[in-house]
Amino acid sequence: MRDKYILAVDDSRTNLQIIRGILEGTYTLMLAISGETALKYIDRRRPDLILLDLMMPGMSGRETYAEIRKKPGCGEIPVIFLTASRDEDLEVECLNMGATDFIAKPIVAEILERRIERALMPADIRKEMSGELKEKSAEIERLSLQAVGAIAQALEARDPMTRGHSLRVAECSRAIAEEMDFSPETVEQIYQTAMLHDVGKIGIPDSILKKEGRLTPEEYKSIKEHTTIGANILGAISSIGYLEDGARYHHERYDGNGYPRGLRGREIPVVGRIIAVADVFDALVSRRYYKTRMDREAARKEILSGAGTQFDPEIVSVFIRLLDIGKIPDYSGDGDPDPADADSGGRPGDQGSDRGRHERRQK
């Protein structure tokens, strides 16, 4: 690429020599010690790319950039700013000015080389590659969701008593998120997260999940691990980073007495606070090995009584409004035995309250 001409502008001769050492032999270089010198070089020959130090005495990098853009034929030259500052606002400012990129000092050879290659790439090729990358990312995300969704389906297939629970919790969570005016993208993320909130139960033995009697303290401790197991499974999907919060935090309580981390109030991610309400309601109106169904009015009272202690009161208010106007579907009469977090017998960890029983064994 010796046919590509790069102008490097920096008031430090050391930095200019570093740039020369990295790029010489690959590009034709012109090194300028000041903005004024750089402008004179540009008058002689239009560069294909400019590396421009932001902080220079005399004519600053910003001023030099402005003067370069005024020159005929120089409005589209890629300009990469160089600076020792770590201020993120400064980087945003440079990009808003129209700079192509921003590289922090000290200069790393591989970073400099890759950024220059990208900047010199024809615009149509960059656009095409960007589109292909987005398509690949979307495909990876879709396949990842399918894989984890298959795990969730396998979990529910193990236990007819919980079949359909995840879907109902997801639909209820989506309704709450829509009512709270989240963006369509965020609503969809909350739905996907809620669909997979219980995926960690794949690591809990059936002897505990399907136990009809009281849980021992050891069994209760084991079942609480499903939040961490699920978060670890979902957290491994780096392309969909938002999924793990639902699994990890849907058993946190607003008063700080939940698990696994004992977060309080708004320390709990909003997706965890939303799923908590949807999860417990579906649990209350469903049948489990260790409990019978609760009617919707009784379940409504249970959710209301948990506002400010177990649940975020704002989310409870939204949920009750949706319930009262019929936007939370009635699954209780569909004949399909389903999950719940309520329990008529009381198990270890309930702290003596009905709502506490919803959290121990959950669903």
Secondary structure, DSSP 4 states (H G I P E B T S, - for coil): -TT-EEEEE-S-HHHHHHHHHHHBTTBEEEEESSHHHHHHHHHH---SEEEEESS-SSS-HHHHHHHHHHSTT-TT--EEEEES---HHHHHHHHHHT-SEEEESSPPHHHHHHHHHHHHS-HHHHHHHHHHHHHHHHHHHHHHHHHHHHHHHHHHHH-GGGTTHHHHHHHHHHHHHHHTT--HHHHHHHHHHHHTTTGGGGGS-HHHHT--SPPPHHHHHHHHTHHHHHHHHHHT-GGGGGGHHHHHHTT--TTS--SSS---GGGS-HHHHHHHHHHHHHHHTS-BTTB----HHHHHHHHHHTBTTTB-HHHHHHHHHHHHTT-S---TTSS-----S--SS--TT-TTSHHHHHHHS--
